[in-house]
Amino acid sequence: MIVYNPVAARQWLLDGAADEYGIDETFSATELSIAARLEELLAALRYNAVPNVWTIRLPLTNVLIWRTANGDGVDGGGIVTADLTVNDQPVRLATRHQGFDDFTQRGETSGIEAAVEALGHVAGLVKTEVDLLRRALTPTGVYTMLGVLEWHAVRRLRLLGDVVL
């Protein structure tokens, strides 16, 4: 559903996108700024605007991050949503809450490296949620399309009187 190229993302950010979207050393978990600026990066990548970095494929139509807050204000985290179109109906999947320190592997990662990791984290979250939806909607013991075609071929051979092994 998402094709994400971290090498191309790093180059895109180095080529000026980092300056445009405020990706500097303050883009880090310790500054609680990843979710806010990630929102801007996802908006910049929306609708395959930078296809060599981030491409979404149908039925996925959009990926958003919704920043969250606690009693003290912004908590630096958020919830990622994935919008899909399934049977001509809009579906929105939401991840579990992602804390300020979930977007990168190490809390001290900042700047462009943090942005590259955070985008990869979001792509992984969306993939997981879509896979879970697929598994939930696929009944167990159901033939795949190939299985159905094979079953029809066997049935047809039997109707013609051929021996099927």
N, C-alpha and C positions, 0 to 999 in steps of 0.2 A: 504493500500500500504506500509506503514511503521509501523512496530511494534517497539515501543520505550519503554524501561523499565528504568525509571529514577533511581529506586533503584539499579538495576544492573549497570547502568552507574556510579553512585556514587561509588559503590564498585570497579568497574573496574579501575576508576581513582585513588582511594585510594590504590589499589593494585600495583601501579607502573606506570600506563598509564599517570597520571598527570605529573610525573617527565619526562617521555619519550617525552611528547608533550608540555612541557613548561607551564603547567597549574599551576600557582602559584598566589600569591596575585596581580601580575601585569596583570593577565587575568581579565580585567574589562572594563567597558564602559569609565571610566575616563581616562584610559591609551590608549584608542582607539585600543586595541589589540584583541578584541573578534573575529572579522571577520578573521584576519590573522591566528590565532591559531585554529579557528573553521575549517578553510580550511584543516588543518593538521588532526584534529580529524575526519572529514568526510572522508578523504582519508584513515585513519586507519580503519574505519568502513565499507568502500566500499566492495561490493561483499560479504556481510554477514560474514566478517572476525571475528566479535564478536557477534554471533547470539543472545546471551542472553541479549545484550544491544540494538542492532539496526539490524533489519532485513528488507530488502526490498522484496516486492513480485511483481511478474509480474502483469501487464505490465510495472511497474516501474523498471528501470535498473540502475539508478545512480542518485545521488544528489550531486550537487556542489554549492560552493559559489564563486562568482566573486567579489573580492574586488573593491571598487570604490574610486575615488579621486576627490578632488575639486581643485580650483586654487592654494591652499596652499600645495597641496600634498595629502597624504592619509587622507581620512575623517573618517576612522574607520567603515564604513558601507559596504554594499554589496548587491548583487542581488543573490537570491537563484534560481537555476535551477533544474528542475526535468526532467530526460530523460526517455521516455516511448517508448515502441514499440506497435503500434496500427495497426492492419491489416498488419503486417510485414513491417511497415514503421516507421522510427525513428521520434519521436516528442519531441521537447524540450519546456517545459513550463518555464516561468520566472515569478518570483514574482515582485512586485513593490519594489523600493529601500527600503532597511532596514537601518535605521540610526544606528550610533554607540550605541545609547541608546534603540534600539528596541529589542535587544536580551535577555535582562533581565528585570524583573518587576521593579527593583529598581537600580538606577545608582551605588549605593555603593556596590552592590553584586559583589563578586570577587572570584577568585580561582575555586575550584571544584564546588561550588554551582552555580557559573555563567556558568560554562561549562554544568552542568546538565540542567539548565534553557535554555541555548542557543540551545542545541540539541533538547529540547522539542519544542522550538519556531520554529526551522527549520522543524521538523516533522509536526507541525500544519500548517505551511505555505504550505508545499507540499500537505497535505490532502485537504486544502482549494482550491488550484489551480486545483487539479485533480477533485474534486467535481464540480467545476465551469465548467471544460471542459466537464464532463459527462452531466451536465444539458444543456450545449450549444448544444451538439451533439444529445441529445434525443428529438425528435420531440414531441410536445404536443399531447395528445389524442391518443398515440400509446399504444397498449396492451403490457403488459409484457409477458414473455414466458408463465407464468401460465395462463394469460388471453387468449392467443392464443390457448393453449391446451383446456381450458374450452370452447372457442368458437367452436373449432373443434368437441368436444364431443357433444355439443348442436346441432350443424348442423347434425352430424351423427345420433343422435337420431331422429331428425326431418325427415331425409331421410328414416329411418326405420319405420316411422309412429307412433313413441311413442309420448306421450304427455309430454311436458316439462313445468314445472311450474317455 
